[in-house]
Amino acid sequence: MPKRVATHIFKAIHAARKILLVSHKNPDGDTLGSLAAMMQYLRHIEKPHVAFCTTSISPSLMFLPHVDYVTSQPTVWDDADIDLVIIFDSSSPDYAGVEQLLPVMQERGAKIANIDHHNTNLQYGDFNLVLPKASSTTEIVHDFFIHNTVNITPGMATCLLTGIITDTGNFTNSATTKHSMNIASKLIEKGGNMSMIQGWVLKDKTVNGLKLWGTVLSRMAHHEPLDIVYTYVTKEDIQKHGVTEHEVEGIANFMNNIKDGRAGMILKETHDGNFKGSFRTTHDHVDVSAFAKLFGGGGHKKAAGFSVEGPIEKAIEHIFEKIRVFEQGELALAEV
């Protein structure tokens, strides 16, 4: 924990007139768990605040305290009293969907606190509490609270535990560390409700949702030249099975269970006909964040995201060709 940065953010929180909390787009348990835990703390100290997410929240995360107060209305950014913005789990402003809103806020003199664990983070804040070795942003928020002697309530513990559980794949993926396990144990001691989290987050599949998974998994293929296993989901798939986009969540992490391939990739069609992609790997010698960067994305060495233009055939061809050229260049450099 960079203690000086943690102290500066803590002082900024207490000095602020009003605080805006921001999660990234299509929020997961880590960004929302971080935001909800901070929201509870701000309520405790009676600090005026609002919370923003540019997209909707998955029903499987609505158990988190106060997330029903998170708004997607950009008008909250017009509040002149806001002088501190805290963004959670976003490597860049555009990942949070605030690339146009943030500069306006900065011009008005508001400070930006960037709390994240992605190694591709652009360090865009006035305060950058970024620890790429952390399992999750909630792990960082936990350590932030401990450093500043903040009492973690049972509700806060549940929020923080949610992020650790979701970002470690219930303690099964490579993000799981001794430190994250120790923190999880302490959060359970503080009242974190692990069984409730698992019930909402890990046991949230419907019959139609599983049928959708069947469709997506049935078209899985292995790109042998690059040794990447991939599949995709279209808007038509979601409409056909009568489910929400949130039902697709989890397929990317599930692909880590596949023995074949050095990496897995899933593409999900967005409303505009383009595709949001996710890379996953369990191999130590593979850095999928390097792949994601080729398309303006980013993330972690073993889990990363990006976006590409459709249609699907064009997207797949473009992705694999760009990775092929990139790796040939890397190989040529290594041979020099």
DONU-936010 format. One record per residue: x, y, z of N, C-alpha, C, O in turn; residue number from 1; residue in one letter. Coordinates in steps of 0.1 Angstrom, whole numbers. Atoms other than C-alpha are relative to their C-alpha. Layout:
REM DONU-936010
X:Y:Z:X:Y:Z:X:Y:Z:X:Y:Z:NUM:A
...
REM end
This chain:
REM DONU-936010
8:-12:0:0:0:0:9:13:0:16:15:10:1:M
-7:-13:0:15:34:-11:-6:9:11:-16:16:8:2:P
6:-7:-11:9:50:23:-3:15:-2:-13:20:2:3:K
2:-14:2:14:86:12:-12:3:-8:-20:12:-5:4:R
12:-2:9:-12:83:-16:-12:-3:8:-22:5:7:5:V
12:3:-8:-36:66:7:-4:11:10:-16:13:12:6:A
2:-10:-10:-32:93:33:-6:13:-7:-15:19:-2:7:T
5:-12:8:-37:121:6:-15:-2:-4:-23:7:-3:8:H
14:2:4:-69:105:-6:-10:1:12:-20:7:11:9:I
8:-1:-12:-82:101:29:-3:14:4:-14:18:8:10:F
1:-14:-3:-75:138:36:-9:7:-10:-17:16:-6:11:K
9:-7:11:-92:148:3:-14:-4:3:-23:5:0:12:A
14:4:-3:-123:128:13:-6:9:11:-17:13:10:13:I
5:-8:-11:-126:146:46:-1:15:-3:-9:22:3:14:H
0:-14:4:-119:180:30:-10:3:-10:-14:15:-12:15:A
9:-3:12:-143:176:1:-14:5:5:-19:2:15:16:A
14:-4:-2:-177:194:-1:-9:-11:-3:-18:-14:4:17:R
8:11:5:-192:166:-21:8:-9:-9:16:-5:-16:18:K
-8:10:7:-179:134:-36:-8:-8:-10:-20:-11:-7:19:I
7:8:10:-188:116:-68:8:-13:-1:20:-13:-4:20:L
-6:14:1:-181:78:-68:-4:-6:-14:-15:-5:-18:21:L
2:5:14:-177:62:-102:4:-15:-2:16:-18:2:22:V
-4:14:4:-177:25:-113:3:-1:-15:-1:9:-22:23:S
-2:2:15:-166:12:-147:-13:-5:-6:-22:-9:0:24:H
12:5:7:-191:3:-174:-2:-15:2:7:-22:5:25:K
3:14:-2:-209:-30:-172:6:-5:13:14:-14:13:26:N
-8:2:-13:-199:-31:-135:-1:-15:5:-11:-22:3:27:P
-1:13:-6:-187:-63:-119:0:1:15:-2:12:21:28:D
1:0:-15:-185:-73:-82:12:8:6:10:13:17:29:G
-11:-7:-6:-151:-56:-78:-2:15:0:-1:22:10:30:D
2:-15:0:-159:-21:-90:-12:4:8:-11:14:15:31:T
12:-4:-8:-194:-21:-74:3:-3:15:-2:5:24:32:L
-3:2:-14:-181:-37:-42:9:11:6:7:15:18:33:G
-9:-11:-5:-154:-10:-39:-9:13:2:-8:19:12:34:S
9:-12:-1:-180:18:-46:-9:-1:12:-11:8:19:35:L
10:1:-11:-206:4:-22:7:1:14:1:6:23:36:A
-6:-1:-13:-181:0:6:4:14:3:2:19:15:37:A
-3:-15:-3:-169:36:2:-13:8:2:-12:17:11:38:M
13:-7:-3:-205:47:0:-5:-1:14:-10:8:20:39:M
4:2:-13:-212:32:33:8:8:10:3:13:20:40:Q
-9:-8:-8:-182:48:48:-4:15:0:-4:22:10:41:Y
3:-14:1:-192:82:35:-14:3:7:-15:14:12:42:L
13:-1:-7:-227:77:49:3:1:15:-3:9:22:43:R
-4:1:-14:-211:69:83:5:14:5:2:18:16:44:H
-6:-13:-4:-191:102:83:-9:12:-4:-5:23:-3:45:I
9:-10:5:-221:121:68:6:9:-10:4:21:-9:46:E
-6:-8:11:-202:133:38:-9:-1:-12:-12:-12:-17:47:K
9:-1:12:-224:144:9:7:-7:-12:19:-5:-14:48:P
-6:7:11:-219:121:-21:-11:-5:-9:-23:-6:-6:49:H
9:7:10:-235:106:-53:9:-10:-6:21:-10:-6:50:V
-7:11:7:-226:75:-73:-5:-1:-14:-17:1:-17:51:A
3:0:14:-225:71:-110:6:-13:-7:17:-17:-5:52:F
-4:10:10:-223:43:-136:-7:2:-13:-19:3:-13:53:C
6:-4:12:-229:49:-172:-9:-11:-6:-16:-8:-15:54:T
8:11:5:-245:15:-178:-8:-6:12:-6:-3:23:55:T
8:7:-10:-270:-7:-159:8:-10:8:18:-14:5:56:S
-6:9:-9:-262:-29:-130:-6:-14:-1:-19:-15:-2:57:I
6:14:0:-266:-67:-131:-9:-3:12:-5:1:23:58:S
9:4:-12:-295:-80:-110:8:-9:10:4:-8:22:59:P
-7:9:-9:-270:-105:-95:8:8:10:14:2:20:60:S
-8:-9:-10:-252:-75:-77:-9:9:7:-4:18:15:61:L
9:-9:-7:-283:-57:-64:-1:-3:15:-8:5:22:62:M
0:3:-14:-278:-73:-30:10:10:7:9:11:19:63:F
-10:-9:-6:-249:-48:-24:-7:12:6:-16:18:-1:64:L
7:-11:-6:-260:-21:0:2:13:-8:12:17:-12:65:P
0:-13:5:-270:12:-15:2:1:-15:2:12:-21:66:H
-3:-1:15:-263:3:-52:-12:5:-7:-11:9:-19:67:V
12:-5:7:-299:12:-60:0:15:-1:-8:21:-8:68:D
-1:-15:1:-288:48:-55:10:4:-11:11:16:-14:69:Y
-10:-3:11:-262:45:-83:-8:5:-12:-18:-2:-16:70:V
7:-5:11:-274:66:-112:8:0:-13:20:0:-13:71:T
-7:0:13:-266:65:-149:-3:14:-7:0:16:-19:72:S
3:-13:5:-278:101:-154:12:9:0:17:13:11:73:Q
-12:-8:0:-248:123:-165:-2:14:6:7:21:8:74:P
2:-14:-5:-265:154:-151:5:1:15:7:12:19:75:T
-6:-1:-14:-251:144:-116:14:7:-1:19:12:9:76:V
-13:-6:1:-218:157:-130:0:15:0:10:22:1:77:W
1:-15:0:-232:192:-132:0:6:13:0:19:14:78:D
0:-6:-13:-233:196:-95:12:7:4:23:1:4:79:D
-12:-9:-2:-210:225:-87:7:-3:14:18:1:16:80:A
-6:3:-13:-204:212:-51:10:-11:-1:18:-13:8:81:D
-9:12:1:-186:181:-63:14:5:-2:17:12:-13:82:I
-14:-4:2:-149:187:-58:10:-12:2:22:-10:2:83:D
-9:12:-1:-136:151:-55:-8:-11:-8:-19:-14:-4:84:L
6:12:8:-143:122:-80:9:-12:3:21:-11:1:85:V
-8:12:-2:-132:87:-70:-5:-11:-10:-17:-14:-10:86:I
3:10:10:-131:62:-98:6:-14:4:18:-14:7:87:I
-5:13:-4:-128:25:-90:1:-10:-11:-8:-12:-19:88:F
-2:12:9:-113:-4:-110:-1:4:-15:-5:-5:-23:89:D
0:-5:14:-109:16:-142:14:4:-4:20:13:1:90:S
-13:-3:4:-76:16:-160:1:13:-8:12:18:-10:91:S
0:-13:8:-86:46:-181:-14:6:2:-24:-1:5:92:S
13:-7:-1:-114:72:-181:-11:-6:-9:-22:-7:-6:93:P
10:5:9:-130:57:-212:-5:-14:4:-16:-18:0:94:D
5:12:-5:-133:23:-195:-11:2:10:-20:-7:11:95:Y
12:-4:-9:-156:40:-170:-10:8:-8:-21:11:-3:96:A
10:-7:8:-173:58:-199:-1:15:4:-11:22:1:97:G
0:-13:-4:-163:92:-185:11:9:-6:15:19:-1:98:V
-11:-7:6:-136:103:-209:-4:15:-4:5:23:-6:99:E
4:-14:4:-157:134:-219:-4:8:13:-3:20:13:100:Q
5:-7:-12:-171:142:-184:11:4:9:11:14:16:101:L
-11:-3:-9:-138:140:-165:7:13:-2:10:20:7:102:L
-7:-13:2:-120:169:-182:-8:12:4:-2:22:9:103:P
8:-12:-4:-149:192:-176:1:2:16:2:13:21:104:V
-1:-1:-14:-148:183:-139:13:5:5:14:13:14:105:M
-13:-5:-3:-111:189:-138:2:15:-2:9:21:5:106:Q
0:-15:3:-115:223:-154:-6:8:11:-2:20:13:107:E
7:-7:-11:-138:232:-125:8:-1:13:4:5:23:108:R
-9:1:-12:-110:223:-101:-2:-12:9:4:-13:19:109:G
2:12:-7:-122:190:-89:12:-10:0:19:-10:-11:110:A
-11:10:-1:-96:164:-78:-5:-14:-4:-17:-17:-2:111:K
4:13:5:-96:129:-93:8:-10:8:21:-10:8:112:I
-7:11:-6:-87:98:-72:-3:-13:-8:-14:-16:-11:113:A
0:12:9:-79:67:-93:4:-12:8:16:-13:11:114:N
-3:11:-8:-81:35:-73:-2:-13:-9:-13:-16:-13:115:I
1:11:10:-73:4:-94:11:-10:2:20:-8:9:116:D
-11:10:-1:-53:-28:-98:4:-5:-13:10:-16:-14:117:H
-4:5:13:-48:-31:-135:14:5:-4:17:17:-2:118:H
-13:-5:3:-13:-30:-148:1:9:-12:11:14:-16:119:N
1:-9:12:-24:-11:-179:-6:14:4:-9:22:-4:120:T
6:-12:-5:-37:18:-157:8:12:-5:20:12:-5:121:N
-7:-12:6:-29:52:-173:4:11:10:9:21:6:122:L
-4:-10:-11:-23:70:-139:-6:14:-3:1:24:-3:123:Q
7:-12:4:-49:96:-149:-5:9:11:-11:20:8:124:Y
6:-8:-11:-58:109:-115:10:10:7:22:9:4:125:G
-8:-9:-8:-45:136:-92:6:-9:11:17:-6:16:126:D
-4:10:-10:-42:107:-67:-1:-14:-7:-12:-17:-11:127:F
1:13:7:-33:73:-82:4:-11:10:16:-13:13:128:N
-2:11:-9:-37:44:-58:-2:-13:-8:-12:-19:-8:129:L
0:11:10:-28:17:-83:10:-11:4:22:-8:5:130:V
-9:11:-4:-14:-17:-72:-3:-12:-9:-12:-20:-6:131:L
2:11:9:-12:-42:-101:1:-14:6:-5:-23:1:132:P
-2:13:-6:-2:-70:-78:-12:-4:9:-13:-15:14:133:K
12:3:-9:-35:-68:-58:-10:-9:-8:-11:-8:-20:134:A
9:9:6:-61:-94:-65:-12:7:-6:-18:3:-15:135:S
12:-7:3:-88:-68:-68:1:14:5:9:17:13:136:S
0:-13:-5:-96:-32:-63:-6:0:14:-2:9:23:137:T
5:1:-13:-116:-42:-32:11:-3:10:10:1:22:138:T
-11:2:-9:-84:-55:-17:7:13:3:11:15:15:139:E
-7:-13:-2:-68:-21:-22:-9:9:9:-3:15:18:140:I
9:-8:-8:-99:-4:-7:1:-5:15:1:3:24:141:V
-1:5:-13:-97:-27:23:13:5:7:13:10:18:142:H
-13:-5:-6:-60:-18:29:0:15:2:6:20:11:143:D
2:-14:-2:-69:18:24:-7:3:13:-3:12:20:144:F
7:-2:-12:-94:16:52:9:-4:12:9:4:22:145:F
-8:4:-12:-70:-3:75:11:11:2:14:14:14:146:I
-10:-10:-1:-42:22:68:-5:13:7:2:19:15:147:H
6:-12:-6:-65:51:78:-9:-3:12:-17:6:16:148:N
7:4:-12:-79:32:108:-15:2:-1:-21:7:9:149:T
14:0:2:-114:31:94:-6:-13:5:-1:-24:1:150:V
7:12:-4:-137:6:111:-8:-6:-11:-17:1:-17:151:N
7:7:11:-150:-19:86:-12:-7:6:-11:-17:14:152:I
12:5:-5:-186:-27:93:-4:-13:-7:2:-16:-17:153:T
4:12:7:-203:-60:84:-5:2:-14:-2:-5:-23:154:P
4:-4:14:-219:-43:54:11:3:-9:12:-2:-20:155:G
-12:-3:8:-186:-29:42:8:-13:-3:13:-15:-14:156:M
-8:12:2:-170:-63:47:-6:-9:-11:1:-15:-18:157:A
6:8:11:-196:-80:25:3:6:-14:5:-1:-23:158:T
-3:-7:13:-190:-54:-2:14:-3:-5:17:-7:-16:159:C
-14:3:3:-152:-59:-1:2:-14:-3:10:-17:-12:160:L
-1:14:2:-155:-96:1:-6:-4:-14:0:-13:-21:161:L
6:3:13:-177:-96:-30:10:2:-11:11:-6:-20:162:T
-10:-3:10:-149:-80:-51:11:-10:0:15:-14:-11:163:G
-11:10:0:-123:-104:-39:-5:-14:-6:2:-20:-13:164:I
5:13:5:-145:-135:-46:-2:1:-15:1:-9:-22:165:I
2:-1:15:-155:-123:-81:12:1:-8:14:-5:-18:166:T
-12:-2:8:-121:-112:-92:10:-12:1:19:-13:-7:167:D
-9:12:-2:-104:-144:-79:-7:-12:-5:-2:-24:-4:168:T
7:12:4:-131:-166:-94:-3:-10:11:-1:-22:10:169:G
3:8:-12:-141:-178:-59:13:-7:4:13:-19:8:170:N
-13:4:-5:-104:-182:-51:5:-12:-9:12:-21:-3:171:F
-4:11:8:-97:-204:-81:10:5:-11:17:-4:-17:172:T
-8:-4:11:-78:-182:-106:14:6:5:16:6:17:173:N
-14:-5:-4:-42:-167:-106:0:12:8:11:16:13:174:S
0:-12:-8:-53:-135:-89:0:-4:15:2:5:23:175:A
1:4:-14:-57:-155:-57:14:0:6:23:-7:1:176:T
-13:-1:-7:-28:-147:-33:-2:-3:15:-13:-3:20:177:T
1:2:-14:-19:-153:3:-6:12:7:-14:11:16:178:K
6:-12:-6:-28:-117:10:-15:1:-2:-22:5:7:179:H
15:0:3:-62:-119:-7:-7:-10:9:-18:-7:13:180:S
7:10:-9:-70:-151:13:0:5:14:-10:3:21:181:M
0:-5:-13:-59:-134:45:-11:11:2:-18:11:12:182:N
10:-10:-1:-81:-104:38:-14:-5:0:-22:-1:8:183:I
13:7:0:-110:-126:29:-4:-5:14:-15:-4:18:184:A
3:6:-13:-107:-144:62:-3:11:10:-12:10:19:185:S
3:-11:-9:-106:-111:81:-13:7:-2:-20:11:7:186:K
13:-6:3:-136:-98:63:-12:-9:4:-22:-4:9:187:L
10:9:-5:-156:-129:72:-1:2:15:-12:1:21:188:I
0:-3:-14:-145:-123:108:-8:13:4:-14:14:14:189:E
7:-12:-2:-159:-88:105:-14:0:-4:-21:10:-3:190:K
15:1:4:-193:-100:93:-3:-1:-14:-14:-1:-18:191:G
3:2:14:-188:-104:56:-8:-13:-3:-4:-24:2:192:G
9:11:2:-216:-127:44:4:-8:-13:-1:-5:-24:193:N
-5:8:12:-198:-152:21:-11:-8:-6:-12:-9:-18:194:M
10:8:6:-228:-175:17:-10:8:-8:-15:3:-19:195:S
9:-9:7:-250:-146:6:6:4:-14:-1:4:-24:196:M
-7:-4:12:-224:-135:-19:0:-11:-10:-3:-9:-22:197:I
-1:12:9:-220:-170:-34:-14:-3:-5:-16:-7:-17:198:Q
14:3:5:-258:-174:-36:-4:10:-11:-11:6:-20:199:G
4:-10:10:-263:-141:-55:9:-1:-13:4:1:-24:200:W
-10:-2:11:-231:-141:-76:3:-13:-8:4:-13:-20:201:V
-4:13:6:-222:-178:-82:-11:-9:-4:-9:-18:-12:202:L
11:9:3:-256:-194:-83:-12:8:-6:-23:8:-1:203:K
10:-9:6:-274:-170:-106:-4:-4:-14:-10:5:-21:204:D
3:4:13:-279:-190:-137:-15:-5:-1:-19:-13:7:205:K
13:4:3:-314:-195:-152:1:-11:-10:11:-14:-16:206:T
0:11:11:-325:-224:-175:3:6:-13:11:1:-21:207:V
-2:-7:13:-327:-200:-204:15:5:-2:21:5:-12:208:N
-14:-4:1:-293:-186:-195:10:-11:-3:19:-9:-10:209:G
-9:11:3:-277:-220:-195:-2:-5:-14:8:-10:-20:210:L
2:3:14:-293:-227:-229:8:9:-8:14:5:-19:211:K
-8:-9:7:-276:-196:-241:15:-4:1:22:-4:-9:212:L
-14:5:-1:-243:-209:-227:3:-11:-9:13:-12:-15:213:W
-1:12:9:-249:-241:-246:2:4:-14:11:-1:-21:214:G
-1:-5:13:-253:-221:-278:14:5:-2:21:3:-12:215:T
-13:-7:1:-221:-201:-272:11:-10:0:21:-9:-7:216:V
-11:10:-2:-200:-231:-261:0:-9:-12:10:-15:-16:217:L
0:10:11:-212:-252:-291:7:6:-12:11:-2:-21:218:S
-7:-5:12:-196:-228:-316:15:3:4:22:10:-4:219:R
-14:-2:-4:-163:-228:-297:10:-6:-10:7:-17:-15:220:M
-10:5:10:-133:-232:-320:14:2:5:17:10:14:221:A
-14:-2:-4:-95:-235:-317:8:5:-12:9:-2:-22:222:H
-9:-6:10:-73:-212:-338:14:-6:2:21:-1:10:223:H
-12:7:-3:-44:-236:-340:13:8:-3:22:6:5:224:E
-12:-7:2:-18:-213:-355:4:9:11:16:11:14:225:P
-3:-9:-11:-21:-189:-326:-3:-7:14:0:-2:24:226:L
4:8:-12:-33:-216:-301:-9:7:9:-7:8:21:227:D
10:-8:-8:-63:-195:-290:-13:-7:-2:-17:-9:-14:228:I
14:5:1:-97:-210:-282:-9:11:1:-7:21:9:229:V
8:-12:0:-125:-187:-290:-15:-3:-3:-18:-14:-8:230:Y
14:1:3:-163:-182:-293:-6:14:0:1:23:3:231:T
6:-14:1:-188:-154:-296:-15:-2:4:-21:-12:3:232:Y
14:0:-3:-223:-144:-286:-6:12:-7:0:23:-6:233:V
6:-11:8:-246:-122:-308:-12:5:7:-18:-1:17:234:T
12:-5:-5:-275:-100:-300:-12:-9:-3:-21:-11:5:235:K
11:9:4:-297:-125:-318:0:-12:10:-11:-17:13:236:E
-1:10:-10:-285:-152:-294:-8:4:13:-16:-4:18:237:D
6:-4:-13:-296:-132:-264:-15:2:-2:-23:-2:7:238:I
14:-2:3:-330:-123:-280:-7:-13:-2:-18:-15:3:239:Q
6:13:2:-336:-159:-290:-3:-7:13:-14:-14:14:240:K
2:7:-13:-332:-172:-255:-7:8:10:-10:3:21:241:H
8:-8:-9:-351:-144:-239:7:3:13:1:3:24:242:G
-7:-3:-13:-324:-134:-214:7:14:-2:6:20:-12:243:V
-7:-13:0:-304:-103:-205:14:-2:-3:19:-13:-3:244:T
-15:2:3:-268:-96:-215:7:-5:12:18:-10:11:245:E
-7:5:-12:-259:-103:-179:2:-15:1:10:-20:8:246:H
-1:15:0:-265:-140:-185:12:-5:-6:16:-16:-4:247:E
-12:5:7:-234:-141:-206:12:1:9:23:-5:7:248:V
-11:-2:-9:-212:-130:-177:5:-14:6:-4:-23:9:249:E
-5:12:-6:-189:-158:-165:6:-9:-10:14:-18:-7:250:G
-5:9:10:-182:-175:-198:15:2:-2:22:-8:-4:251:I
-15:-3:2:-148:-158:-202:8:-7:11:18:-14:8:252:A
-7:7:-11:-137:-171:-168:-1:-15:-1:8:-22:2:253:N
2:14:1:-152:-205:-175:10:-6:-10:14:-18:-9:254:F
-9:5:10:-129:-208:-205:14:-3:6:22:-10:-1:255:M
-12:4:-6:-100:-210:-181:1:-15:4:11:-20:7:256:N
0:14:-3:-111:-245:-174:3:-9:-12:4:-21:-11:257:N
-2:8:12:-104:-256:-210:15:-3:0:24:5:1:258:I
-14:5:1:-72:-277:-214:7:5:-12:19:8:-12:259:K
-6:-4:13:-66:-268:-250:2:15:-1:-5:23:6:260:D
-3:-14:3:-51:-235:-261:8:7:11:7:4:23:261:G
-8:-7:-10:-27:-211:-244:-9:12:6:-5:18:16:262:R
9:-11:-5:-55:-185:-241:-14:-2:-5:-16:-9:-15:263:A
14:1:4:-93:-182:-244:-5:14:-4:-1:24:2:264:G
6:-13:4:-113:-154:-261:-15:-1:-3:-19:-11:-9:265:M
14:-1:3:-150:-145:-262:-3:14:-5:1:23:1:266:I
5:-13:5:-166:-118:-282:-15:1:2:-23:-8:-1:267:L
15:-2:-3:-200:-103:-272:-4:12:-9:1:23:-7:268:K
5:-11:8:-219:-82:-297:-7:11:8:-15:8:17:269:E
6:-11:-7:-229:-48:-285:-12:6:-8:-14:1:-19:270:T
12:-5:6:-260:-27:-294:3:6:-14:-6:6:-23:271:H
-3:-6:13:-242:-10:-323:6:-9:-10:10:-5:-21:272:D
-5:10:10:-231:-42:-340:14:-3:1:20:-11:-7:273:G
-14:3:-2:-196:-41:-328:2:-10:11:-8:-16:16:274:N
-2:11:-10:-180:-65:-303:9:4:11:20:10:9:275:F
-9:-1:-12:-166:-64:-268:6:-13:3:0:-24:3:276:K
-7:13:-1:-139:-90:-263:7:-1:14:10:8:20:277:G
-7:3:-12:-124:-107:-233:10:-11:-3:7:-21:-9:278:S
-10:11:0:-91:-127:-231:2:-5:14:1:2:24:279:F
-3:7:-13:-83:-152:-204:11:-10:-3:12:-16:-13:280:R
-10:10:1:-53:-174:-198:4:-5:15:2:3:24:281:T
-5:5:-12:-39:-196:-170:15:-2:-1:21:-7:9:282:T
-14:3:3:-4:-198:-185:9:12:4:6:24:0:283:H
-9:-11:-5:24:-178:-168:8:7:-11:11:19:-10:284:D
-8:-6:11:42:-172:-201:-8:8:-10:-3:13:-20:285:H
9:-7:9:12:-156:-218:-5:13:7:-10:12:18:286:V
5:-13:-4:3:-119:-214:-11:5:-9:-9:11:-19:287:D
11:-3:8:-32:-114:-227:-3:15:0:-10:21:-9:288:V
2:-14:1:-31:-77:-218:7:6:-12:3:17:-17:289:S
-7:-5:12:-6:-72:-246:-8:-2:-12:-8:6:-21:290:A
10:2:11:-32:-87:-270:-10:11:1:-13:17:-10:291:F
11:-10:-2:-59:-63:-256:5:14:-4:-3:21:-10:292:A
-6:-13:3:-36:-33:-260:0:3:-15:-1:14:-20:293:K
0:-1:15:-35:-40:-298:-13:7:-5:-13:12:-16:294:L
13:-5:4:-72:-30:-299:-5:11:9:-17:14:10:295:F
4:-11:-9:-71:-1:-274:-5:-4:13:-11:4:20:296:G
5:5:-13:-80:-23:-245:11:-1:10:22:5:9:297:G
-10:2:-11:-61:-34:-214:-5:-9:11:-16:-15:9:298:G
4:9:-11:-63:-53:-182:12:-6:7:22:1:10:299:G
-10:8:-7:-42:-79:-164:7:-9:-10:3:-12:-21:300:H
-8:9:8:-16:-103:-177:-8:-12:-3:-7:-18:-14:301:K
8:12:3:-41:-131:-174:-15:2:-2:-23:-7:-4:302:K
14:-3:3:-74:-113:-179:-1:14:-6:4:23:1:303:A
0:-13:6:-80:-84:-203:-12:2:-9:-18:-8:-13:304:A
11:-3:8:-107:-67:-223:3:10:-11:13:17:-10:305:G
-2:-9:12:-110:-48:-256:-13:1:-8:-23:-5:-5:306:F
12:-1:9:-135:-37:-283:5:0:-15:16:5:-18:307:S
-3:0:14:-135:-43:-321:-13:2:-8:-24:0:-3:308:V
11:-2:9:-157:-34:-350:-5:-13:-6:2:-23:-8:309:E
5:12:6:-181:-60:-364:0:2:-15:5:11:-20:310:G
7:12:-5:-194:-80:-382:10:-10:6:22:-8:6:311:P
-8:10:-7:-182:-111:-364:11:-6:-8:22:-8:-3:312:I
-10:7:8:-163:-127:-393:12:10:-2:23:6:-1:313:E
-11:-10:2:-144:-94:-399:7:2:13:20:3:13:314:K
-7:-2:-13:-137:-90:-362:10:-11:3:21:-8:8:315:A
-9:11:-3:-123:-125:-357:13:0:-9:24:-2:-4:316:I
-11:0:9:-101:-122:-388:10:11:4:22:9:3:317:E
-8:-11:-4:-89:-88:-377:8:-2:12:20:1:13:318:H
-7:3:-13:-80:-99:-342:12:-10:-2:23:-7:3:319:I
-11:10:1:-60:-130:-352:11:5:-9:23:2:-7:320:F
-10:-5:9:-42:-112:-380:9:10:8:21:10:6:321:E
-8:-9:-7:-31:-84:-357:8:-6:11:20:-2:13:322:K
-8:8:-10:-20:-108:-330:12:-7:-7:23:-7:-2:323:I
-11:6:7:0:-127:-356:11:9:-4:23:6:-2:324:R
-10:-10:4:18:-96:-369:7:4:13:20:6:12:325:V
-7:-4:-13:25:-85:-333:10:-10:5:21:-6:9:326:F
-9:10:-5:40:-118:-323:12:-2:-9:23:-6:-4:327:E
-11:1:9:61:-120:-354:10:11:3:22:9:2:328:Q
-9:-11:-4:75:-86:-345:7:-2:12:19:1:14:329:G
-7:3:-13:82:-96:-310:11:-11:-1:21:-10:5:330:E
-9:10:2:99:-127:-322:13:5:-7:24:1:-4:331:L
-12:-6:8:121:-107:-347:8:8:10:21:8:8:332:A
-8:-8:-9:131:-83:-319:8:-9:10:20:-6:13:333:L
-7:10:-9:140:-113:-296:13:-6:-7:22:-10:0:334:A
-11:6:8:163:-126:-324:11:9:-3:22:5:-7:335:E
-10:-10:3:182:-94:-328:11:0:10:21:7:9:336:V
REM end
